[in-house]
């Protein structure tokens, strides 16, 4: 599956604990990455400073569904299901 143009769900829903340019401490779940453009594209795609976790992400129906809304819902669910509890 190819990434859905203009989706950006993977840049919003999951938490990222590693350094992101402009977000040195990473980002919490549900917060938009500062590198996500207005048209929901990664502004650092293909750049060496892009986090490894982002580069390793592959679009798949299981996490992206049929639409941007599905992707946000599925990724939100996965984030909650895998979050560490205090």
Gaussian input, Z-matrix of N, CA and C with variables (Angstrom, degrees):
# hf/3-21g

backbone

0 1
 N
 C     1     B1
 C     2     B2     1     A1
 N     3     B3     2     A2     1     D1
 C     4     B4     3     A3     2     D2
 C     5     B5     4     A4     3     D3
 N     6     B6     5     A5     4     D4
 C     7     B7     6     A6     5     D5
 C     8     B8     7     A7     6     D6
 N     9     B9     8     A8     7     D7
 C    10    B10     9     A9     8     D8
 C    11    B11    10    A10     9     D9
 N    12    B12    11    A11    10    D10
 C    13    B13    12    A12    11    D11
 C    14    B14    13    A13    12    D12
 N    15    B15    14    A14    13    D13
 C    16    B16    15    A15    14    D14
 C    17    B17    16    A16    15    D15
 N    18    B18    17    A17    16    D16
 C    19    B19    18    A18    17    D17
 C    20    B20    19    A19    18    D18
 N    21    B21    20    A20    19    D19
 C    22    B22    21    A21    20    D20
 C    23    B23    22    A22    21    D21
 N    24    B24    23    A23    22    D22
 C    25    B25    24    A24    23    D23
 C    26    B26    25    A25    24    D24
 N    27    B27    26    A26    25    D25
 C    28    B28    27    A27    26    D26
 C    29    B29    28    A28    27    D27
 N    30    B30    29    A29    28    D28
 C    31    B31    30    A30    29    D29
 C    32    B32    31    A31    30    D30
 N    33    B33    32    A32    31    D31
 C    34    B34    33    A33    32    D32
 C    35    B35    34    A34    33    D33
 N    36    B36    35    A35    34    D34
 C    37    B37    36    A36    35    D35
 C    38    B38    37    A37    36    D36
 N    39    B39    38    A38    37    D37
 C    40    B40    39    A39    38    D38
 C    41    B41    40    A40    39    D39
 N    42    B42    41    A41    40    D40
 C    43    B43    42    A42    41    D41
 C    44    B44    43    A43    42    D42
 N    45    B45    44    A44    43    D43
 C    46    B46    45    A45    44    D44
 C    47    B47    46    A46    45    D45
 N    48    B48    47    A47    46    D46
 C    49    B49    48    A48    47    D47
 C    50    B50    49    A49    48    D48
 N    51    B51    50    A50    49    D49
 C    52    B52    51    A51    50    D50
 C    53    B53    52    A52    51    D51
 N    54    B54    53    A53    52    D52
 C    55    B55    54    A54    53    D53
 C    56    B56    55    A55    54    D54
 N    57    B57    56    A56    55    D55
 C    58    B58    57    A57    56    D56
 C    59    B59    58    A58    57    D57
 N    60    B60    59    A59    58    D58
 C    61    B61    60    A60    59    D59
 C    62    B62    61    A61    60    D60
 N    63    B63    62    A62    61    D61
 C    64    B64    63    A63    62    D62
 C    65    B65    64    A64    63    D63
 N    66    B66    65    A65    64    D64
 C    67    B67    66    A66    65    D65
 C    68    B68    67    A67    66    D66
 N    69    B69    68    A68    67    D67
 C    70    B70    69    A69    68    D68
 C    71    B71    70    A70    69    D69
 N    72    B72    71    A71    70    D70
 C    73    B73    72    A72    71    D71
 C    74    B74    73    A73    72    D72
 N    75    B75    74    A74    73    D73
 C    76    B76    75    A75    74    D74
 C    77    B77    76    A76    75    D75
 N    78    B78    77    A77    76    D76
 C    79    B79    78    A78    77    D77
 C    80    B80    79    A79    78    D78
 N    81    B81    80    A80    79    D79
 C    82    B82    81    A81    80    D80
 C    83    B83    82    A82    81    D81
 N    84    B84    83    A83    82    D82
 C    85    B85    84    A84    83    D83
 C    86    B86    85    A85    84    D84
 N    87    B87    86    A86    85    D85
 C    88    B88    87    A87    86    D86
 C    89    B89    88    A88    87    D87
 N    90    B90    89    A89    88    D88
 C    91    B91    90    A90    89    D89
 C    92    B92    91    A91    90    D90
 N    93    B93    92    A92    91    D91
 C    94    B94    93    A93    92    D92
 C    95    B95    94    A94    93    D93
 N    96    B96    95    A95    94    D94
 C    97    B97    96    A96    95    D95
 C    98    B98    97    A97    96    D96
 N    99    B99    98    A98    97    D97
 C   100   B100    99    A99    98    D98
 C   101   B101   100   A100    99    D99
 N   102   B102   101   A101   100   D100
 C   103   B103   102   A102   101   D101
 C   104   B104   103   A103   102   D102
 N   105   B105   104   A104   103   D103
 C   106   B106   105   A105   104   D104
 C   107   B107   106   A106   105   D105
 N   108   B108   107   A107   106   D106
 C   109   B109   108   A108   107   D107
 C   110   B110   109   A109   108   D108
 N   111   B111   110   A110   109   D109
 C   112   B112   111   A111   110   D110
 C   113   B113   112   A112   111   D111
 N   114   B114   113   A113   112   D112
 C   115   B115   114   A114   113   D113
 C   116   B116   115   A115   114   D114
 N   117   B117   116   A116   115   D115
 C   118   B118   117   A117   116   D116
 C   119   B119   118   A118   117   D117
 N   120   B120   119   A119   118   D118
 C   121   B121   120   A120   119   D119
 C   122   B122   121   A121   120   D120
 N   123   B123   122   A122   121   D121
 C   124   B124   123   A123   122   D122
 C   125   B125   124   A124   123   D123
 N   126   B126   125   A125   124   D124
 C   127   B127   126   A126   125   D125
 C   128   B128   127   A127   126   D126
 N   129   B129   128   A128   127   D127
 C   130   B130   129   A129   128   D128
 C   131   B131   130   A130   129   D129
 N   132   B132   131   A131   130   D130
 C   133   B133   132   A132   131   D131
 C   134   B134   133   A133   132   D132
 N   135   B135   134   A134   133   D133
 C   136   B136   135   A135   134   D134
 C   137   B137   136   A136   135   D135
 N   138   B138   137   A137   136   D136
 C   139   B139   138   A138   137   D137
 C   140   B140   139   A139   138   D138
 N   141   B141   140   A140   139   D139
 C   142   B142   141   A141   140   D140
 C   143   B143   142   A142   141   D141
 N   144   B144   143   A143   142   D142
 C   145   B145   144   A144   143   D143
 C   146   B146   145   A145   144   D144
 N   147   B147   146   A146   145   D145
 C   148   B148   147   A147   146   D146
 C   149   B149   148   A148   147   D147
 N   150   B150   149   A149   148   D148
 C   151   B151   150   A150   149   D149
 C   152   B152   151   A151   150   D150
 N   153   B153   152   A152   151   D151
 C   154   B154   153   A153   152   D152
 C   155   B155   154   A154   153   D153
 N   156   B156   155   A155   154   D154
 C   157   B157   156   A156   155   D155
 C   158   B158   157   A157   156   D156
 N   159   B159   158   A158   157   D157
 C   160   B160   159   A159   158   D158
 C   161   B161   160   A160   159   D159
 N   162   B162   161   A161   160   D160
 C   163   B163   162   A162   161   D161
 C   164   B164   163   A163   162   D162
 N   165   B165   164   A164   163   D163
 C   166   B166   165   A165   164   D164
 C   167   B167   166   A166   165   D165
 N   168   B168   167   A167   166   D166
 C   169   B169   168   A168   167   D167
 C   170   B170   169   A169   168   D168
 N   171   B171   170   A170   169   D169
 C   172   B172   171   A171   170   D170
 C   173   B173   172   A172   171   D171
 N   174   B174   173   A173   172   D172
 C   175   B175   174   A174   173   D173
 C   176   B176   175   A175   174   D174
 N   177   B177   176   A176   175   D175
 C   178   B178   177   A177   176   D176
 C   179   B179   178   A178   177   D177
 N   180   B180   179   A179   178   D178
 C   181   B181   180   A180   179   D179
 C   182   B182   181   A181   180   D180
 N   183   B183   182   A182   181   D181
 C   184   B184   183   A183   182   D182
 C   185   B185   184   A184   183   D183
 N   186   B186   185   A185   184   D184
 C   187   B187   186   A186   185   D185
 C   188   B188   187   A187   186   D186
 N   189   B189   188   A188   187   D187
 C   190   B190   189   A189   188   D188
 C   191   B191   190   A190   189   D189
 N   192   B192   191   A191   190   D190
 C   193   B193   192   A192   191   D191
 C   194   B194   193   A193   192   D192
 N   195   B195   194   A194   193   D193
 C   196   B196   195   A195   194   D194
 C   197   B197   196   A196   195   D195
 N   198   B198   197   A197   196   D196
 C   199   B199   198   A198   197   D197
 C   200   B200   199   A199   198   D198
 N   201   B201   200   A200   199   D199
 C   202   B202   201   A201   200   D200
 C   203   B203   202   A202   201   D201
 N   204   B204   203   A203   202   D202
 C   205   B205   204   A204   203   D203
 C   206   B206   205   A205   204   D204
 N   207   B207   206   A206   205   D205
 C   208   B208   207   A207   206   D206
 C   209   B209   208   A208   207   D207
 N   210   B210   209   A209   208   D208
 C   211   B211   210   A210   209   D209
 C   212   B212   211   A211   210   D210
 N   213   B213   212   A212   211   D211
 C   214   B214   213   A213   212   D212
 C   215   B215   214   A214   213   D213
 N   216   B216   215   A215   214   D214
 C   217   B217   216   A216   215   D215
 C   218   B218   217   A217   216   D216
 N   219   B219   218   A218   217   D217
 C   220   B220   219   A219   218   D218
 C   221   B221   220   A220   219   D219
 N   222   B222   221   A221   220   D220
 C   223   B223   222   A222   221   D221
 C   224   B224   223   A223   222   D222
 N   225   B225   224   A224   223   D223
 C   226   B226   225   A225   224   D224
 C   227   B227   226   A226   225   D225
 N   228   B228   227   A227   226   D226
 C   229   B229   228   A228   227   D227
 C   230   B230   229   A229   228   D228
 N   231   B231   230   A230   229   D229
 C   232   B232   231   A231   230   D230
 C   233   B233   232   A232   231   D231
 N   234   B234   233   A233   232   D232
 C   235   B235   234   A234   233   D233
 C   236   B236   235   A235   234   D234
 N   237   B237   236   A236   235   D235
 C   238   B238   237   A237   236   D236
 C   239   B239   238   A238   237   D237
 N   240   B240   239   A239   238   D238
 C   241   B241   240   A240   239   D239
 C   242   B242   241   A241   240   D240
 N   243   B243   242   A242   241   D241
 C   244   B244   243   A243   242   D242
 C   245   B245   244   A244   243   D243
 N   246   B246   245   A245   244   D244
 C   247   B247   246   A246   245   D245
 C   248   B248   247   A247   246   D246
 N   249   B249   248   A248   247   D247
 C   250   B250   249   A249   248   D248
 C   251   B251   250   A250   249   D249
 N   252   B252   251   A251   250   D250
 C   253   B253   252   A252   251   D251
 C   254   B254   253   A253   252   D252
 N   255   B255   254   A254   253   D253
 C   256   B256   255   A255   254   D254
 C   257   B257   256   A256   255   D255

   B1=1.4513
   B2=1.5301
   B3=1.3038
   B4=1.4612
   B5=1.5212
   B6=1.3313
   B7=1.4647
   B8=1.5222
   B9=1.3077
   B10=1.4611
   B11=1.5336
   B12=1.3211
   B13=1.4712
   B14=1.5307
   B15=1.3132
   B16=1.4539
   B17=1.5125
   B18=1.3309
   B19=1.4645
   B20=1.5308
   B21=1.3120
   B22=1.4567
   B23=1.5132
   B24=1.3212
   B25=1.4636
   B26=1.5251
   B27=1.3302
   B28=1.4654
   B29=1.5225
   B30=1.3280
   B31=1.4572
   B32=1.5312
   B33=1.3226
   B34=1.4611
   B35=1.5292
   B36=1.3135
   B37=1.4643
   B38=1.5218
   B39=1.3261
   B40=1.4723
   B41=1.5205
   B42=1.3289
   B43=1.4625
   B44=1.5275
   B45=1.3172
   B46=1.4589
   B47=1.5170
   B48=1.3266
   B49=1.4635
   B50=1.5253
   B51=1.3149
   B52=1.4651
   B53=1.5264
   B54=1.3224
   B55=1.4660
   B56=1.5241
   B57=1.3094
   B58=1.4601
   B59=1.5267
   B60=1.3335
   B61=1.4600
   B62=1.5351
   B63=1.3222
   B64=1.4602
   B65=1.5181
   B66=1.3237
   B67=1.4714
   B68=1.5316
   B69=1.3258
   B70=1.4702
   B71=1.5252
   B72=1.3137
   B73=1.4683
   B74=1.5313
   B75=1.3158
   B76=1.4583
   B77=1.5199
   B78=1.3382
   B79=1.4635
   B80=1.5187
   B81=1.3170
   B82=1.4625
   B83=1.5264
   B84=1.3087
   B85=1.4614
   B86=1.5221
   B87=1.3175
   B88=1.4586
   B89=1.5107
   B90=1.3205
   B91=1.4669
   B92=1.5217
   B93=1.2969
   B94=1.4631
   B95=1.5289
   B96=1.3271
   B97=1.4568
   B98=1.5275
   B99=1.3254
   B100=1.4692
   B101=1.5297
   B102=1.3252
   B103=1.4656
   B104=1.5245
   B105=1.3240
   B106=1.4589
   B107=1.5278
   B108=1.3113
   B109=1.4629
   B110=1.5292
   B111=1.3132
   B112=1.4643
   B113=1.5309
   B114=1.3334
   B115=1.4646
   B116=1.5319
   B117=1.3395
   B118=1.4739
   B119=1.5268
   B120=1.3133
   B121=1.4639
   B122=1.5253
   B123=1.3269
   B124=1.4564
   B125=1.5270
   B126=1.3157
   B127=1.4580
   B128=1.5140
   B129=1.3474
   B130=1.4709
   B131=1.5308
   B132=1.3332
   B133=1.4669
   B134=1.5279
   B135=1.3311
   B136=1.4615
   B137=1.5168
   B138=1.3331
   B139=1.4644
   B140=1.5273
   B141=1.3254
   B142=1.4683
   B143=1.5339
   B144=1.3194
   B145=1.4672
   B146=1.5316
   B147=1.3061
   B148=1.4672
   B149=1.5282
   B150=1.3370
   B151=1.4638
   B152=1.5255
   B153=1.3195
   B154=1.4641
   B155=1.5245
   B156=1.3234
   B157=1.4636
   B158=1.5286
   B159=1.3105
   B160=1.4719
   B161=1.5238
   B162=1.3278
   B163=1.4670
   B164=1.5199
   B165=1.3231
   B166=1.4619
   B167=1.5302
   B168=1.3225
   B169=1.4614
   B170=1.5248
   B171=1.3101
   B172=1.4643
   B173=1.5196
   B174=1.3050
   B175=1.4639
   B176=1.5248
   B177=1.3077
   B178=1.4542
   B179=1.5212
   B180=1.3089
   B181=1.4512
   B182=1.5312
   B183=1.3375
   B184=1.4645
   B185=1.5208
   B186=1.3224
   B187=1.4747
   B188=1.5242
   B189=1.3255
   B190=1.4667
   B191=1.5277
   B192=1.3172
   B193=1.4558
   B194=1.5180
   B195=1.3258
   B196=1.4688
   B197=1.5207
   B198=1.3351
   B199=1.4621
   B200=1.5215
   B201=1.3093
   B202=1.4656
   B203=1.5240
   B204=1.3259
   B205=1.4593
   B206=1.5275
   B207=1.3508
   B208=1.4698
   B209=1.5165
   B210=1.3286
   B211=1.4627
   B212=1.5230
   B213=1.3250
   B214=1.4619
   B215=1.5238
   B216=1.3151
   B217=1.4713
   B218=1.5320
   B219=1.3389
   B220=1.4633
   B221=1.5282
   B222=1.3212
   B223=1.4597
   B224=1.5299
   B225=1.3214
   B226=1.4675
   B227=1.5230
   B228=1.3479
   B229=1.4614
   B230=1.5276
   B231=1.3369
   B232=1.4628
   B233=1.5203
   B234=1.3103
   B235=1.4666
   B236=1.5264
   B237=1.3107
   B238=1.4587
   B239=1.5203
   B240=1.3122
   B241=1.4644
   B242=1.5200
   B243=1.3217
   B244=1.4693
   B245=1.5199
   B246=1.3204
   B247=1.4771
   B248=1.5195
   B249=1.3139
   B250=1.4669
   B251=1.5260
   B252=1.2952
   B253=1.4635
   B254=1.5162
   B255=1.3090
   B256=1.4685
   B257=1.5055
   A1=109.00
   A2=117.03
   A3=122.64
   A4=109.64
   A5=116.48
   A6=119.90
   A7=108.85
   A8=115.14
   A9=122.27
   A10=107.78
   A11=119.11
   A12=120.04
   A13=111.11
   A14=115.37
   A15=120.64
   A16=114.41
   A17=118.44
   A18=120.74
   A19=110.59
   A20=117.81
   A21=121.90
   A22=115.78
   A23=118.83
   A24=120.83
   A25=111.83
   A26=117.07
   A27=120.65
   A28=112.19
   A29=117.79
   A30=122.78
   A31=111.48
   A32=116.25
   A33=121.44
   A34=110.84
   A35=118.08
   A36=122.16
   A37=115.32
   A38=120.23
   A39=118.13
   A40=113.65
   A41=114.34
   A42=119.26
   A43=107.09
   A44=116.31
   A45=121.95
   A46=106.07
   A47=116.80
   A48=120.35
   A49=113.27
   A50=117.74
   A51=120.57
   A52=111.53
   A53=115.30
   A54=122.95
   A55=110.55
   A56=114.97
   A57=123.08
   A58=105.50
   A59=119.82
   A60=118.87
   A61=111.08
   A62=115.69
   A63=121.28
   A64=113.24
   A65=116.69
   A66=122.76
   A67=107.31
   A68=117.90
   A69=120.68
   A70=114.99
   A71=118.30
   A72=121.05
   A73=111.80
   A74=117.24
   A75=120.55
   A76=110.17
   A77=117.01
   A78=120.46
   A79=110.64
   A80=116.81
   A81=119.41
   A82=111.40
   A83=115.38
   A84=121.50
   A85=109.61
   A86=115.56
   A87=121.10
   A88=114.83
   A89=118.03
   A90=121.51
   A91=109.05
   A92=115.54
   A93=121.89
   A94=110.10
   A95=117.07
   A96=121.54
   A97=108.43
   A98=116.73
   A99=120.23
   A100=111.71
   A101=117.41
   A102=120.98
   A103=113.13
   A104=116.96
   A105=121.03
   A106=108.09
   A107=115.69
   A108=119.82
   A109=111.01
   A110=116.40
   A111=121.58
   A112=112.39
   A113=116.59
   A114=119.29
   A115=111.45
   A116=116.14
   A117=124.21
   A118=113.34
   A119=115.93
   A120=121.63
   A121=108.96
   A122=116.04
   A123=120.70
   A124=109.63
   A125=115.99
   A126=121.39
   A127=113.84
   A128=117.16
   A129=120.17
   A130=111.51
   A131=116.16
   A132=120.42
   A133=109.25
   A134=116.24
   A135=121.28
   A136=114.39
   A137=118.58
   A138=121.63
   A139=109.41
   A140=117.60
   A141=120.17
   A142=113.79
   A143=118.30
   A144=120.29
   A145=113.02
   A146=117.40
   A147=120.47
   A148=108.42
   A149=118.38
   A150=120.22
   A151=112.86
   A152=115.61
   A153=121.39
   A154=111.04
   A155=117.20
   A156=120.08
   A157=110.69
   A158=117.34
   A159=121.37
   A160=110.55
   A161=115.82
   A162=120.03
   A163=111.70
   A164=117.04
   A165=121.44
   A166=112.79
   A167=118.08
   A168=120.63
   A169=109.94
   A170=116.22
   A171=121.72
   A172=108.80
   A173=115.86
   A174=120.19
   A175=108.73
   A176=116.20
   A177=122.32
   A178=107.62
   A179=117.02
   A180=120.59
   A181=111.61
   A182=117.51
   A183=120.97
   A184=112.87
   A185=118.10
   A186=121.01
   A187=113.12
   A188=116.98
   A189=120.15
   A190=113.32
   A191=117.33
   A192=120.60
   A193=113.44
   A194=115.04
   A195=121.92
   A196=114.30
   A197=117.51
   A198=120.00
   A199=110.19
   A200=115.98
   A201=121.45
   A202=110.09
   A203=116.86
   A204=121.45
   A205=110.74
   A206=116.57
   A207=120.29
   A208=110.41
   A209=117.08
   A210=121.23
   A211=110.75
   A212=117.64
   A213=120.33
   A214=110.28
   A215=116.90
   A216=120.67
   A217=110.78
   A218=117.26
   A219=121.21
   A220=112.01
   A221=116.91
   A222=119.75
   A223=111.37
   A224=118.27
   A225=121.11
   A226=109.83
   A227=116.29
   A228=120.30
   A229=111.00
   A230=117.23
   A231=120.74
   A232=111.47
   A233=116.90
   A234=120.95
   A235=109.42
   A236=117.51
   A237=120.95
   A238=112.30
   A239=117.07
   A240=121.06
   A241=112.68
   A242=117.32
   A243=120.36
   A244=113.28
   A245=117.93
   A246=121.04
   A247=109.98
   A248=114.36
   A249=120.21
   A250=108.75
   A251=116.13
   A252=119.95
   A253=109.25
   A254=115.26
   A255=119.63
   A256=111.38
   D1=137.36
   D2=175.29
   D3=-90.86
   D4=153.01
   D5=175.44
   D6=-59.84
   D7=142.33
   D8=178.47
   D9=-79.76
   D10=118.18
   D11=179.15
   D12=-56.05
   D13=135.04
   D14=177.11
   D15=75.92
   D16=20.63
   D17=-178.86
   D18=-88.65
   D19=-71.16
   D20=177.78
   D21=72.95
   D22=6.42
   D23=-178.86
   D24=-57.68
   D25=-37.89
   D26=-179.24
   D27=-71.00
   D28=-10.83
   D29=177.45
   D30=-100.17
   D31=2.73
   D32=-179.21
   D33=-123.30
   D34=-55.35
   D35=-169.87
   D36=-66.73
   D37=-50.96
   D38=-175.17
   D39=-79.28
   D40=153.35
   D41=170.30
   D42=-79.25
   D43=150.96
   D44=175.94
   D45=-131.14
   D46=119.17
   D47=-174.47
   D48=-91.25
   D49=-10.60
   D50=-179.16
   D51=-91.84
   D52=166.98
   D53=178.24
   D54=-57.67
   D55=135.18
   D56=172.72
   D57=-127.88
   D58=133.49
   D59=176.13
   D60=-52.46
   D61=124.63
   D62=-177.67
   D63=89.15
   D64=-9.83
   D65=178.49
   D66=-140.61
   D67=72.75
   D68=-172.26
   D69=-59.56
   D70=-25.26
   D71=179.58
   D72=-96.08
   D73=9.95
   D74=-176.24
   D75=84.92
   D76=-158.05
   D77=-179.20
   D78=-145.25
   D79=144.91
   D80=175.90
   D81=-77.27
   D82=160.21
   D83=176.86
   D84=-58.17
   D85=139.88
   D86=177.07
   D87=85.88
   D88=-9.10
   D89=178.56
   D90=-94.84
   D91=134.02
   D92=178.69
   D93=-68.37
   D94=132.18
   D95=175.54
   D96=-65.46
   D97=140.06
   D98=-179.21
   D99=-66.53
   D100=-16.51
   D101=-179.77
   D102=-91.75
   D103=-0.26
   D104=177.20
   D105=-79.83
   D106=122.93
   D107=-176.69
   D108=-76.91
   D109=169.32
   D110=-179.79
   D111=-59.71
   D112=-28.76
   D113=178.25
   D114=-94.21
   D115=21.77
   D116=173.96
   D117=61.68
   D118=44.38
   D119=174.60
   D120=-121.56
   D121=152.60
   D122=-179.91
   D123=-74.82
   D124=121.14
   D125=-179.77
   D126=-75.96
   D127=-11.57
   D128=178.79
   D129=-118.60
   D130=17.35
   D131=178.61
   D132=-56.58
   D133=130.72
   D134=178.82
   D135=82.13
   D136=-4.34
   D137=178.99
   D138=-87.92
   D139=146.41
   D140=-177.90
   D141=-63.93
   D142=-24.34
   D143=-179.16
   D144=-82.68
   D145=-3.65
   D146=176.16
   D147=-63.26
   D148=133.05
   D149=-178.24
   D150=-57.87
   D151=143.74
   D152=179.88
   D153=-58.39
   D154=-38.76
   D155=-179.53
   D156=-60.97
   D157=-34.79
   D158=178.01
   D159=-72.59
   D160=-44.02
   D161=179.85
   D162=-63.30
   D163=-32.22
   D164=-177.20
   D165=-81.31
   D166=-15.96
   D167=-178.20
   D168=-67.56
   D169=131.89
   D170=176.56
   D171=-120.57
   D172=130.60
   D173=176.34
   D174=-60.49
   D175=135.70
   D176=179.70
   D177=-150.51
   D178=143.28
   D179=-178.40
   D180=-55.17
   D181=-34.68
   D182=-178.16
   D183=-61.05
   D184=-28.79
   D185=-179.77
   D186=-114.37
   D187=-11.92
   D188=-177.65
   D189=-110.73
   D190=-20.90
   D191=178.45
   D192=59.00
   D193=-151.05
   D194=-176.38
   D195=-97.82
   D196=-7.21
   D197=-174.74
   D198=-156.52
   D199=170.29
   D200=175.31
   D201=-59.55
   D202=-40.98
   D203=179.64
   D204=-62.23
   D205=-42.86
   D206=175.65
   D207=-59.80
   D208=-45.14
   D209=-177.82
   D210=-60.77
   D211=-44.81
   D212=179.23
   D213=-63.21
   D214=-44.08
   D215=179.73
   D216=-62.46
   D217=-47.80
   D218=-178.28
   D219=-66.18
   D220=-44.08
   D221=179.86
   D222=-68.55
   D223=-35.65
   D224=174.31
   D225=-61.21
   D226=-44.41
   D227=179.28
   D228=-62.18
   D229=-46.31
   D230=179.27
   D231=-61.44
   D232=-41.08
   D233=178.66
   D234=-60.04
   D235=-47.51
   D236=179.81
   D237=-65.37
   D238=-38.59
   D239=-178.22
   D240=-70.49
   D241=-23.64
   D242=-177.33
   D243=-109.86
   D244=0.18
   D245=-178.82
   D246=-69.45
   D247=142.06
   D248=176.12
   D249=-70.93
   D250=140.07
   D251=177.22
   D252=-100.01
   D253=144.98
   D254=-177.19
   D255=-84.55

